[in-house]
């Protein structure tokens, strides 16, 4: 009996030792697994979104989509009444045509003014030549008067002719100045034409803006309007989610971030169908969250609220995981997900290293 009791104690000790070693092994494996493959169920699906806002204001005459409808890049989302913008384009075009006609008529007038100025300039040349000839005649005759070769009357006639040609030259110079000063131009009209052409281009762009198209493949979200609604510039009509790129935003504890860096591969699944797993790559790791347990400042002094909670809970930071091949039937913005990050990184082609 004594031998059997000793034997039983040995067996019990061996079993206890085995269980302790097994527990240590399992614990070590769990710690290693957590270090090499961080996991979190605090995650959700996410896609980039934009607010669809019109570039021009007007009444919606055609709403081509419905709430939650999938659209392709280039599909018409809605149309704004184009009539005011079409009239603005026609008016600007008519202004340009009228201005072109005005430029043509003004150019004819300018050409006539230039011809008159050229004629006045030519008259100045003739008057200057006549004045020079009269001066030469007078200069030749005055020395001959004392020698009796010419009479005093002839010299007086030459002097009179010189004064007449001088007056004619002065008159021609004044006429030329007036003629040249009267020559206008079409520079101001040409500059105005450039401004009108800019108005035409702007009117054409505004007319194109009356048709709003999808900038990418996506899904309409939050549509709460209908045909007849007045759409104003800068006021969103609905939201459009970019369904060509899906992410899972996973919140990991700060103690795990040392093992999570951009480029690492990840496995995720959505709670709406846990049987399907999706591969992805860590796109970015968050570098800031709002500290809800203090850290602010009051009157320039740090504010650290007192607490009797001696347990420090690790902060969580968002990690964005880009999904390789998302299932459009399962992925919805905000859908709950689970993410597991491995230590394998990807190269530029997305292959695992």
VOGU-3710 file (C-alpha; in Angstrom, 3 decimals, decimal comma):
1> xxxxxxxxxx> 0,000/0,000/0,000  2,807/2,341/0,837  4,456/1,714/-2,542  1,189/2,344/-4,375  0,701/5,653/-2,515  4,184/6,801/-3,459  3,577/5,787/-7,052  0,292/7,725/-7,168  1,971/10,814/-5,786  4,679/10,576/-8,431
11> xxxxxxxxxx> 2,097/10,247/-11,185  0,170/13,223/-9,791  3,366/15,297/-9,607  4,253/14,348/-13,172  0,810/15,311/-14,390  0,947/18,600/-12,499  4,426/19,318/-13,907  3,177/18,522/-17,411  0,208/20,813/-17,003  2,449/23,640/-15,752
21> xxxxxxxxxx> 4,852/23,184/-18,652  1,934/23,025/-21,075  0,466/26,218/-19,625  3,853/27,936/-19,896  4,163/26,717/-23,483  0,698/27,883/-24,418  1,282/31,235/-22,722  4,593/31,663/-24,524  2,948/30,815/-27,837  0,158/33,294/-27,213
31> xxxxxxxxxx> 2,658/36,040/-26,318  4,766/35,212/-29,368  1,677/35,188/-31,540  0,523/38,538/-30,247  3,963/39,994/-30,860  4,295/38,584/-34,369  0,654/38,908/-35,481  -1,213/41,675/-33,631  -4,980/41,213/-33,785  -7,914/43,485/-33,052
41> xxxxxxxxxx> -11,645/43,322/-33,441  -11,942/47,096/-32,970  -12,015/47,727/-36,722  -14,412/48,838/-39,427  -14,582/49,099/-43,211  -13,918/52,491/-44,764  -13,859/54,117/-48,201  -12,888/57,640/-49,189  -15,875/59,901/-49,750  -16,561/63,268/-51,308
51> xxxxxxxxxx> -19,428/65,696/-50,964  -21,048/66,150/-54,376  -21,585/69,893/-54,658  -22,553/71,816/-57,816  -20,168/74,329/-59,363  -23,103/76,524/-60,422  -26,401/77,311/-58,761  -29,727/76,359/-60,276  -32,758/74,139/-60,116  -32,258/70,400/-60,549
61> xxxxxxxxxx> -34,226/69,269/-63,618  -32,953/65,697/-63,805  -31,870/63,548/-60,862  -30,339/60,493/-62,525  -29,453/58,469/-59,398  -31,085/57,009/-56,329  -29,866/56,632/-52,792  -27,320/53,794/-52,370  -27,051/53,353/-56,156  -23,751/52,207/-57,620
71> xxxxxxxxxx> -22,366/54,459/-60,380  -19,470/54,316/-62,809  -16,958/57,050/-63,531  -18,504/59,525/-65,966  -22,126/58,610/-65,216  -24,532/61,550/-64,970  -25,538/62,200/-61,370  -27,878/65,145/-61,899  -28,482/68,079/-64,228  -29,147/71,706/-63,386
81> xxxxxxxxxx> -31,395/73,860/-65,589  -28,980/74,993/-68,351  -31,149/77,757/-69,852  -29,719/80,721/-67,896  -26,173/79,591/-68,646  -26,977/78,961/-72,306  -28,393/82,476/-72,570  -25,287/83,879/-70,881  -23,149/82,099/-73,478  -25,287/83,410/-76,352
91> xxxxxxxxxx> -25,142/86,935/-74,946  -21,362/86,821/-74,635  -21,072/85,469/-78,176  -23,347/88,237/-79,484  -21,239/90,812/-77,667  -18,144/89,431/-79,358  -19,773/89,582/-82,798  -20,881/93,196/-82,239  -17,411/94,087/-81,018  -15,816/92,505/-84,084
101> xxxxxxxxxx> -18,048/94,654/-86,315  -17,134/97,736/-84,310  -13,453/96,921/-84,654  -13,846/96,567/-88,437  -15,613/99,924/-88,790  -13,195/101,640/-86,427  -10,237/100,223/-88,319  -11,584/101,770/-91,537  -11,828/105,133/-89,809  -8,321/104,725/-88,419
111> xxxxxxxxxx> -7,025/103,906/-91,899  -8,645/107,074/-93,264  -7,099/109,075/-90,422  -3,698/107,611/-91,229  -4,108/108,532/-94,895  -4,956/112,102/-93,861  -1,943/112,225/-91,564  0,299/110,936/-94,336  -1,086/113,572/-96,703  -0,475/116,282/-94,089
121> xxxxxxxxxx> 3,071/115,041/-93,612  3,613/115,171/-97,384  2,255/118,756/-97,424  4,799/119,669/-94,757  7,537/118,340/-97,000  6,317/120,386/-99,954  5,993/123,518/-97,813  9,472/123,012/-96,390  10,912/122,594/-99,886  9,108/125,736/-101,127
131> xxxxxxxxxx> 10,354/127,686/-98,106  13,910/126,530/-98,681  13,703/127,530/-102,345  12,348/130,982/-101,474  15,131/131,433/-98,914  17,777/130,489/-101,474  16,313/132,915/-104,024  16,288/135,740/-101,482  19,850/134,993/-100,384  21,069/135,109/-103,977
141> xxxxxxxxxx> 19,241/138,337/-104,887  20,090/140,487/-101,860  23,872/140,723/-102,665  23,032/141,607/-106,270  20,911/144,601/-105,263  23,957/146,769/-104,406  25,598/145,951/-107,717  22,514/146,938/-109,702  21,979/143,506/-111,169  18,474/143,303/-109,647
151> xxxxxxxxxx> 15,945/145,906/-108,755  14,637/146,691/-105,291  11,207/145,547/-106,419  12,534/142,116/-107,297  14,177/141,809/-103,892  10,921/142,850/-102,193  9,058/140,215/-104,200  11,585/137,590/-103,091  11,217/138,626/-99,470  7,428/138,472/-99,762
161> xxxxxxxxxx> 7,659/135,011/-101,311  9,893/133,892/-98,407  7,381/135,120/-95,828  4,527/133,384/-97,686  6,378/130,057/-97,840  7,237/130,369/-94,133  3,558/130,882/-93,280  2,612/127,929/-95,506  5,238/125,764/-93,764  3,949/126,710/-90,314
171> xxxxxxxxxx> 0,380/125,990/-91,403  1,394/122,605/-92,844  3,189/121,698/-89,613  0,085/122,512/-87,550  -2,123/120,521/-89,921  0,222/117,539/-89,663  0,213/117,702/-85,872  -3,591/117,791/-85,806  -3,823/114,923/-88,313  -1,401/112,707/-86,399
181> xxxxxxxxxx> -3,042/113,532/-83,084  -6,411/112,571/-84,552  -5,236/109,086/-85,475  -6,878/106,855/-82,868  -6,588/103,075/-82,916  -8,316/99,822/-82,063  -6,079/98,755/-79,155  -8,744/99,444/-76,549  -11,330/97,532/-78,556  -8,962/94,602/-79,040
191> xxxxxxxxxx> -8,320/94,491/-75,287  -12,075/94,559/-74,705  -12,407/91,699/-77,184  -10,020/89,568/-75,094  -12,189/90,221/-72,033  -15,320/89,195/-73,935  -13,599/86,003/-75,130  -12,801/85,208/-71,490  -16,480/85,749/-70,636  -17,446/83,328/-73,415
201> xxxxxxxxxx> -15,084/80,672/-72,099  -16,403/81,129/-68,559  -19,990/80,891/-69,805  -19,114/77,707/-71,698  -17,541/76,188/-68,577  -20,561/77,121/-66,457  -22,816/75,499/-69,046  -20,765/72,303/-68,795  -21,025/72,461/-64,999  -24,817/72,137/-65,241
211> xxxxxxxxxx> -24,263/68,414/-65,861  -22,672/66,793/-62,795  -20,906/63,480/-63,443  -19,316/60,882/-61,190  -15,540/61,484/-60,894  -14,927/57,810/-60,043  -16,676/54,481/-59,524  -18,684/54,822/-56,360  -21,955/54,574/-54,505  -24,450/57,315/-53,729
221> xxxxxxxxxx> -24,957/57,861/-49,998  -27,304/60,175/-48,137  -29,434/61,353/-51,059  -32,233/63,435/-49,543  -33,501/65,533/-52,448  -35,467/65,231/-55,679  -36,036/66,911/-59,016  -37,031/70,544/-58,578  -34,733/71,221/-55,643  -32,604/74,371/-55,918
231> xxxxxxxxxx> -28,923/73,437/-55,762  -26,562/76,130/-54,519  -22,826/76,384/-55,062  -20,895/74,926/-52,145  -23,890/73,110/-50,630  -23,618/69,288/-50,849  -26,440/67,421/-52,541  -25,282/63,965/-51,395  -22,163/61,948/-50,611  -20,305/59,724/-53,069
241> xxxxxxxxxx> -18,151/56,892/-51,724  -15,155/55,785/-53,773  -15,742/52,040/-54,018  -12,667/51,419/-56,171  -10,482/51,432/-53,030  -11,608/49,905/-49,756  -9,838/50,098/-46,423  -10,221/48,585/-43,004  -9,396/50,991/-40,199  -8,169/48,885/-37,272
251> xxxxxxxxxx> -7,500/50,386/-33,848  -4,433/48,713/-32,310  -3,088/49,246/-28,801  -0,062/51,498/-28,605  1,900/48,588/-27,137  1,446/46,749/-30,466  2,402/49,551/-32,825  6,086/48,596/-32,722  5,110/45,528/-34,747  2,801/47,378/-37,161
261> xxxxxxxxxx> 4,380/49,454/-39,895  3,324/50,442/-43,432  3,968/47,654/-45,889  3,096/44,771/-43,596  0,584/42,260/-44,867  -2,740/41,858/-43,067  -5,721/39,529/-43,011  -9,202/40,901/-42,344  -12,744/39,640/-42,314  -16,072/41,308/-41,893
271> xxxxxxxxxx> -18,601/40,299/-39,278  -21,381/40,192/-41,847  -19,648/37,112/-43,358  -16,788/35,800/-41,179  -16,240/32,869/-43,530  -14,596/35,133/-46,124  -11,128/36,479/-45,399  -9,492/39,294/-47,344  -5,838/40,174/-47,781  -4,495/43,667/-47,478
281> xxxxxxxxxx> -1,447/45,783/-46,754  -0,900/48,341/-44,015  -1,237/51,708/-45,740  -0,577/54,022/-42,792  -0,379/54,109/-39,011  -2,083/56,886/-37,063  0,127/59,374/-35,238  -2,446/61,179/-33,168  -5,701/60,708/-31,297  -7,557/63,017/-28,957
291> xxxxxxxxxx> -6,586/62,274/-25,335  -9,876/61,993/-23,506  -8,191/61,541/-20,116  -6,461/64,891/-19,867  -3,468/66,490/-21,421  -5,136/69,782/-22,270  -4,145/73,184/-20,948  -6,054/75,641/-18,811  -4,712/79,194/-18,407  -1,390/78,029/-19,792
301> xxxxxxxxxx> -1,017/75,213/-17,247  -1,240/71,505/-18,063  -4,543/69,999/-16,978  -4,152/66,489/-15,550  -7,406/65,275/-13,973  -7,114/63,268/-10,768  -8,302/59,697/-10,877  -8,467/56,802/-8,447  -8,099/54,354/-11,296  -4,603/52,930/-10,910
311> xxxxxxxxxx> -4,944/50,765/-14,008  -3,536/52,346/-17,140  -5,437/51,321/-20,267  -3,321/51,369/-23,400  -4,389/53,988/-25,945  -5,485/52,766/-29,362  -4,295/54,265/-32,645  -5,946/53,759/-36,048  -4,107/51,654/-38,628  -5,415/51,894/-42,183
321> xxxxxxxxxx> -5,246/48,660/-44,197  -5,735/48,769/-47,974  -7,716/45,731/-49,149  -6,375/43,920/-52,218  -9,584/42,457/-53,659  -12,626/43,699/-51,763  -16,030/42,139/-52,317  -18,391/44,992/-53,264  -21,335/42,982/-51,969  -19,887/42,788/-48,436
331> xxxxxxxxxx> -17,950/46,007/-47,929  -19,949/48,876/-46,494  -18,646/51,968/-44,796  -18,623/51,368/-41,048  -19,079/47,590/-41,266  -17,474/45,817/-38,269  -14,275/43,962/-39,034  -11,429/42,016/-37,467  -7,815/42,640/-38,534  -4,656/40,562/-38,067
341> xxxxxxxxxx> -1,304/42,025/-39,093  1,572/39,726/-40,001  5,255/40,584/-39,991  5,595/40,031/-43,743  6,138/43,208/-45,709  5,382/43,866/-49,373  7,551/45,254/-52,104  6,543/47,845/-54,646  4,543/45,255/-56,654  2,575/44,185/-53,566
351> xxx> 4,198/40,708/-53,371  5,001/39,345/-49,926  8,642/39,305/-49,000
//
